[in-house]
Amino acid sequence: MAPAAMNPARALAEAQPTAYWLDDPDRPRALPALVGDEHCDLLVVGGGYSGLWTALLAKERDPSRDVVLVEGKEVGWAASGRNGGFCAASLTHGFANGLARWPEELRELEELGNRNLDGIEAAVERYAIDCAFERTGEIDVATEPHQVEELREASEEAAKLGFDMPFLDADEVRAEVDSPTFLAGLWDPAGVAMLNPARLAWGLKRACLELGVRIYEHTPAHDLTPRGAGMAARTPYGRVFARHVALGTNAFPSLLRRVRPFIVPVYDYALMTEPLTAEQLDSIGWKKRQGLSDSANHFHYFRLTADNRILWGGYDVVYHFGSRITHEYDQRPETYTKLAEHFFRCFPQLAGLRFSHTWGGVIDTCSRFSPFFGTAHGGRVSYAVGYTGLGVGATRFGADVMLDLLSGERTERTASKMVRSKPLPFPPEPVRWAGIGITQWSLARSAALGVRRNLWLKGMDKIGLGFDS
């Protein structure tokens, strides 16, 4: 038996503790920080997908609009550059979550999401963004018996709304990707694309610059105050005066204190394998290169890269008391060991394969698992936050919503109940810490017992106070 099969941790011995996507010789150099004062029509705070799409769409809507974007570190350095690279059409963190929360408008939300994904694909082509975009679709797999019927029911509900999400039995799903742990699958053939997330962020940065957006990196915005008819943002070496401000700060503390109770920062982790040989790839099939995730409470997500590595992430969702965020949490060996064990359980035919990279980082989550939106300071400031790990695609939709809100337009986006409503806020500490701890225990306990939700989780579902990634 291969060493990695006897002790999965040995497969981690030579892994680099850095995000695979950011470990790229073509990574662009950071732009200079802002020094002095700037004036503009629109200030965008945050250089991840949310901010980049907002700046780009603002210029596409009105090329004469003067746009400035400030980023505290480097464009794409955080969640936008180190995620799994799943670009989903869903705006509701999956079909099931959307059906549970907005059943009366789910058809419209799914259609908006599909058009949004089409818009991303068109932008990648229009701006020649080299990000390995592949519209492969995704399979949600059942690994426990109780999950099989849940996937079958989801397929039937999707069909009622006119969406093609075929149910795959055990033989059918294993014909797509062969794992002894797969019992069934739900295939979304067109609603998910795979891409290189860091290269998407860098490509959007280049596109913004080409359209005239002024980008300042290593320029954190420390506060936001009204100034005349507009707003002023203070940075370390200067200020930005703007008519409007769009906030795309993800898990990091919002410049609007009222938004902070709605967001919890959690840490997510991933592994990347070395490239598979032709024989290894043939042993698991995976010829259509779909993205995959399982249906457990603590789920895994996994996919093939352009050079046939397997990204394997998820499972642990780690919250730290007081919503603390620090780079010290970006590496977590105990999670990597657990993920490696799960990987070889899923693909025992790949025993001996090594991991090349390990990484983690903070993402945001909210109690409804999907983004929420709003304005402040008399409509001069807008925000979109709460993507809960599914923001690669939905952030473009959120950018459109922020721009709609700033313009005062009522569009099909802003008319939806999803956009007009807010999630429940999380309670303050120490109740927040205790509640999340009980929820985490319940998720793990339910998984161990082979059931979907215990009484605590069902109670949280009933009042709409969820916790997930």
C-alpha positions in Angstrom: 0.0 0.0 0.0 1.3 3.5 -0.9 2.6 5.7 2.0 -0.1 8.3 1.4 -2.8 5.6 1.8 -1.3 4.4 5.1 -0.9 7.9 6.5 -2.6 10.6 4.5 -0.7 13.4 6.3 2.5 12.2 4.5 0.9 13.5 1.3 1.2 17.0 2.8 4.9 16.8 3.6 6.1 18.9 0.6 3.0 21.2 0.2 3.7 24.9 0.0 1.7 26.9 2.6 0.3 29.4 0.1 -2.7 29.7 -2.2 -2.1 27.8 -5.4 -3.8 30.5 -7.5 -1.7 33.3 -6.1 1.6 31.4 -6.5 1.8 32.6 -10.1 4.8 34.1 -11.8 2.5 36.3 -13.8 1.0 37.9 -10.7 0.9 41.7 -11.4 2.8 44.1 -9.3 0.8 46.3 -6.9 0.0 49.8 -8.0 1.1 52.8 -5.8 -0.8 53.9 -2.8 -2.8 57.0 -2.7 -0.9 60.1 -1.6 -2.8 63.3 -1.2 -6.4 64.0 -1.9 -8.6 62.7 -4.8 -12.0 63.8 -6.0 -14.3 61.5 -8.0 -17.9 60.7 -8.9 -17.8 57.2 -7.4 -15.4 55.8 -4.8 -15.3 52.0 -4.6 -13.8 50.5 -1.4 -12.4 47.0 -1.8 -10.3 45.4 -4.6 -12.0 42.0 -4.7 -14.6 40.9 -7.1 -17.3 43.0 -5.6 -15.3 46.2 -5.9 -13.8 45.3 -9.3 -17.1 44.5 -10.9 -18.7 47.7 -9.5 -15.9 49.9 -10.9 -16.0 48.1 -14.3 -19.8 48.2 -14.6 -19.9 51.8 -13.5 -17.6 52.8 -16.4 -19.5 50.6 -18.8 -22.8 52.3 -17.9 -21.3 55.7 -18.1 -17.8 56.1 -19.6 -17.6 59.7 -18.4 -18.1 58.7 -14.7 -14.9 59.4 -12.7 -14.2 56.3 -10.6 -11.6 55.6 -8.0 -11.0 52.2 -6.3 -9.0 51.8 -3.1 -7.7 48.5 -1.8 -6.1 47.9 1.6 -3.6 45.4 0.3 -3.4 44.1 -3.3 -6.2 43.5 -5.7 -7.4 39.9 -5.4 -5.2 39.0 -2.4 -8.1 37.8 -0.2 -11.1 35.6 -0.9 -11.3 36.6 -4.5 -7.8 35.2 -5.3 -7.8 32.1 -3.2 -11.3 30.5 -3.5 -12.1 27.3 -5.3 -12.9 28.9 -8.6 -16.5 27.8 -8.8 -18.4 30.6 -10.6 -22.1 29.8 -10.0 -25.2 31.3 -11.6 -27.1 30.9 -8.3 -27.7 34.2 -6.4 -29.2 32.3 -3.4 -26.4 30.0 -2.3 -27.9 27.1 -4.2 -31.3 26.1 -5.5 -32.4 24.5 -2.2 -31.6 27.6 -0.1 -33.4 29.8 -2.6 -36.5 27.5 -2.6 -36.6 27.6 1.2 -36.4 31.4 1.4 -37.9 32.9 -1.7 -40.1 30.2 -3.4 -42.4 32.7 -5.0 -39.7 34.5 -6.9 -37.1 31.7 -7.3 -37.8 31.4 -11.0 -37.0 35.1 -11.6 -33.9 34.9 -9.3 -32.6 31.8 -11.2 -33.1 33.6 -14.5 -31.3 36.7 -13.2 -28.5 34.5 -12.0 -28.2 32.8 -15.4 -28.1 36.1 -17.2 -25.5 37.3 -14.7 -23.3 34.3 -15.5 -23.7 34.9 -19.2 -22.5 38.5 -18.5 -19.4 37.2 -16.7 -18.6 34.9 -19.6 -19.1 37.8 -22.1 -16.8 40.1 -20.1 -14.1 37.4 -19.9 -14.2 37.2 -23.7 -14.6 41.0 -24.3 -11.6 41.9 -22.2 -9.5 38.9 -23.1 -9.2 37.7 -19.5 -7.0 34.6 -19.4 -8.6 32.8 -16.5 -9.3 29.3 -17.8 -13.0 29.9 -17.9 -14.9 26.5 -18.5 -18.7 26.3 -18.3 -18.7 22.7 -17.2 -21.6 22.7 -14.8 -21.5 21.1 -11.3 -22.7 17.8 -9.7 -23.9 17.8 -6.1 -23.3 14.3 -4.9 -24.9 12.2 -2.1 -22.5 10.4 0.2 -25.1 9.3 2.8 -28.4 7.4 2.1 -30.7 10.2 3.4 -29.2 12.6 0.9 -30.3 10.6 -2.1 -33.9 11.4 -1.7 -33.1 15.0 -1.0 -31.3 15.3 -4.4 -34.2 13.5 -6.1 -36.7 16.0 -4.7 -34.5 19.0 -5.6 -34.4 17.7 -9.2 -38.2 17.4 -9.3 -38.6 20.9 -7.8 -36.3 22.4 -10.4 -38.2 20.7 -13.2 -41.4 22.3 -11.9 -39.8 25.7 -12.4 -38.6 24.8 -15.9 -34.9 24.2 -15.0 -32.9 21.1 -16.1 -31.1 19.6 -13.2 -31.1 15.9 -13.8 -31.0 13.3 -10.9 -28.2 10.8 -11.3 -28.4 7.4 -9.6 -25.3 5.7 -8.2 -24.3 4.1 -11.5 -24.9 7.3 -13.5 -23.0 9.6 -11.1 -20.1 7.1 -10.9 -20.0 7.0 -14.7 -19.3 10.8 -14.6 -16.7 10.7 -11.7 -15.9 7.4 -10.0 -15.8 7.4 -6.3 -17.0 4.5 -4.0 -18.5 7.1 -1.7 -21.0 8.5 -4.4 -24.5 7.2 -4.0 -26.4 9.7 -6.3 -26.0 13.1 -7.9 -27.8 16.3 -8.9 -26.3 17.7 -12.1 -26.6 21.4 -13.0 -25.2 21.2 -16.5 -25.0 24.9 -17.4 -25.3 26.9 -14.1 -21.7 26.7 -13.0 -18.3 27.5 -14.6 -14.8 26.7 -13.5 -12.1 29.4 -13.6 -8.8 30.6 -12.2 -10.0 33.0 -9.5 -6.8 35.1 -9.1 -6.5 35.5 -12.9 -10.1 36.7 -13.1 -9.4 39.3 -10.4 -6.2 40.5 -12.2 -8.0 40.5 -15.5 -10.8 42.7 -14.1 -8.1 45.0 -12.6 -6.6 45.4 -16.1 -10.0 46.0 -17.7 -10.8 48.7 -15.1 -7.5 50.5 -15.7 -8.1 50.4 -19.5 -11.5 52.1 -19.0 -10.0 54.8 -16.9 -10.6 53.7 -13.3 -7.9 55.0 -11.0 -6.8 52.2 -8.6 -4.8 52.6 -5.5 -3.4 49.6 -3.7 -2.1 49.4 -0.2 -4.6 52.1 0.6 -7.1 51.1 3.3 -10.1 53.3 3.9 -10.3 54.0 7.7 -13.5 55.9 8.0 -16.4 57.4 5.9 -18.0 60.7 6.7 -20.5 63.0 5.0 -18.9 66.0 3.3 -21.2 68.5 1.7 -23.4 66.7 -0.9 -21.0 63.8 -1.0 -18.8 61.6 1.2 -15.2 61.7 2.3 -13.0 58.6 3.0 -9.8 58.9 5.0 -6.8 56.8 4.0 -3.3 56.7 5.5 -1.8 59.4 3.3 -4.8 61.3 1.9 -8.5 61.5 1.5 -11.0 60.7 -1.3 -14.0 63.0 -1.8 -16.8 61.4 -3.8 -20.4 62.0 -4.7 -21.2 58.3 -4.1 -19.4 55.3 -2.4 -19.8 51.6 -3.0 -18.6 49.3 -0.3 -17.3 45.8 -1.3 -15.4 44.8 1.9 -16.6 41.2 2.2 -15.7 39.7 5.6 -13.7 42.7 6.8 -15.4 45.2 9.2 -17.7 47.4 7.2 -17.2 51.2 7.3 -20.9 51.2 8.2 -21.2 50.0 11.7 -24.9 49.1 11.2 -23.8 46.3 8.8 -21.4 44.6 11.1 -23.9 42.6 13.2 -25.1 40.9 10.1 -21.8 39.4 9.2 -19.6 36.7 10.7 -16.1 36.1 9.4 -15.2 32.4 9.2 -12.1 30.5 7.9 -12.3 28.0 5.0 -9.4 25.8 3.9 -8.3 24.0 0.8 -5.7 21.6 -0.6 -4.3 21.3 -4.2 -2.7 18.1 -5.5 0.1 17.7 -7.9 -1.0 17.2 -11.5 -2.6 13.8 -12.2 -1.0 11.5 -14.7 -3.1 10.3 -17.6 -3.5 6.9 -15.8 -4.6 8.5 -12.5 -7.1 10.7 -14.3 -8.5 7.7 -16.2 -8.9 5.8 -12.9 -11.5 8.3 -11.7 -13.1 9.3 -15.1 -14.1 12.9 -14.7 -14.0 13.5 -18.5 -16.5 16.3 -18.5 -14.5 18.3 -15.8 -17.6 19.3 -13.8 -17.3 20.9 -10.4 -18.3 18.7 -7.6 -19.5 19.1 -4.0 -21.1 16.7 -1.6 -24.4 17.2 0.3 -23.2 16.9 3.9 -23.8 19.6 6.5 -20.0 20.1 6.5 -19.4 19.7 2.8 -16.4 19.4 0.5 -16.0 21.1 -2.9 -13.6 19.8 -5.5 -12.6 20.3 -9.1 -10.0 19.9 -11.7 -7.7 22.7 -12.7 -6.5 23.4 -16.3 -3.4 21.3 -15.7 -5.4 18.4 -14.1 -4.7 19.0 -10.4 -7.5 18.4 -8.0 -8.5 21.2 -5.6 -10.1 19.7 -2.5 -11.6 22.1 0.0 -14.3 22.8 2.6 -15.6 20.8 5.5 -14.2 22.8 8.4 -15.8 26.2 9.0 -13.9 27.9 11.7 -15.1 30.9 13.7 -12.9 32.8 16.2 -14.3 34.5 19.3 -15.0 38.2 18.8 -15.0 37.8 15.0 -11.2 38.1 15.1 -9.4 38.2 11.7 -5.7 37.6 11.5 -3.3 36.0 9.0 -2.2 33.7 11.8 -5.4 31.7 11.1 -4.6 31.2 7.4 -2.8 27.9 8.0 -4.5 25.1 10.0 -2.6 21.8 9.9 -5.3 19.8 11.7 -7.8 20.8 9.0 -5.3 19.8 6.2 -4.8 16.4 7.8 -8.6 15.9 8.0 -9.0 17.0 4.4 -6.3 14.7 3.2 -7.9 11.7 5.0 -11.3 12.6 3.4 -9.6 13.0 -0.1 -8.2 9.5 -0.1 -11.5 8.1 1.3 -13.2 9.6 -1.7 -10.6 8.6 -4.2 -8.7 5.5 -2.9 -7.5 4.8 -6.4 -5.3 8.0 -6.1 -3.3 6.6 -3.1 0.2 8.0 -3.4 -0.8 11.3 -4.9 0.8 14.3 -3.2 -0.5 17.7 -2.3 1.4 20.8 -3.6 -0.3 23.6 -1.8 -2.3 24.2 1.4 -4.1 27.4 2.2 -7.0 29.1 4.0 -8.5 32.4 4.7 -11.4 34.4 5.9 -14.8 34.6 4.1 -18.0 36.2 5.2 -21.2 34.5 6.1 -24.7 35.8 7.0 -27.7 34.0 8.5 -29.4 33.5 5.2 -26.2 32.3 3.4 -26.7 34.7 0.5 -25.9 38.4 -0.2 -27.9 41.3 1.2 -27.8 44.9 0.1 -28.6 48.4 1.3 -27.8 52.1 1.4 -26.7 54.7 4.0 -26.1 58.4 4.3 -29.2 59.4 2.3 -28.5 57.0 -0.6 -24.9 58.3 -1.1 -23.4 55.0 0.0 -24.4 51.4 -1.0 -23.2 48.0 0.0 -23.4 44.4 -0.9 -22.1 41.7 1.5 -22.8 38.2 2.9 -21.9 36.1 -0.1 -21.1 33.1 2.1 -18.5 31.5 -0.1 -20.5 31.7 -3.3 -19.5 35.2 -4.5 -17.4 34.5 -7.6 -20.5 34.8 -9.7 -22.9 36.7 -7.5 -20.6 39.6 -6.8 -21.2 40.9 -10.4 -25.0 40.9 -9.7 -24.3 42.6 -6.4 -22.3 45.3 -8.2 -25.2 46.0 -10.5 -27.5 46.2 -7.4 -25.2 48.7 -5.7 -25.1 50.9 -8.8 -28.9 50.7 -9.2 -29.3 51.7 -5.6 -26.9 54.7 -5.9 -28.8 55.9 -9.0 -32.2 55.5 -7.3 -33.4 53.2 -10.1 -36.1 50.6 -9.5 -35.0 47.7 -11.6 -36.0 44.0 -11.8 -33.0 43.5 -9.5 -33.9 46.0 -6.8 -37.6 45.1 -7.0 -37.0 41.5 -5.8 -37.8 40.5 -2.2 -34.3 39.0 -1.9 -32.7 42.4 -2.6 -35.2 44.4 -0.5 -35.0 42.2 2.6 -32.2 41.6 5.2 -31.1 38.5 7.1 -31.4 38.3 10.8 -28.3 39.8 12.6 -26.1 37.5 14.7 -26.3 38.1 18.5 -23.4 39.9 20.3 -20.6 38.1 22.1 -20.5 35.8 24.0 -23.9 34.6 22.8 -22.6 34.6 19.2 -19.7 32.4 20.1 -21.9 30.0 22.1 -24.6 29.8 19.4 -22.1 29.1 16.7 -20.4 26.5 18.8 -23.7 24.7 19.4 -24.5 24.9 15.7 -21.0 23.5 14.8 -21.5 20.6 17.2 -24.9 19.9 15.8 -23.7 19.9 12.2 -21.0 17.4 13.1 -23.3 15.3 15.3 -26.0 15.1 12.5 -23.3 14.0 10.0 -22.0 11.3 12.4 -25.6 10.0 12.8 -26.3 10.1 9.1 -29.2 12.6 9.4 -29.6 16.0 7.9 -30.6 18.3 10.7 -31.1 17.7 14.5 -33.6 19.7 16.6 -31.2 22.6 17.2 -30.5 23.0 13.5 -34.2 22.7 12.6 -35.0 25.4 15.2 -32.4 27.7 13.7 -33.8 27.0 10.3 -37.3 27.9 11.5 -36.3 31.3 12.8 -34.0 32.0 9.9 -30.8 32.1 11.8 -28.3 29.9 10.0 -24.6 29.5 10.0 -22.6 28.0 7.1 -20.0 28.6 4.5 
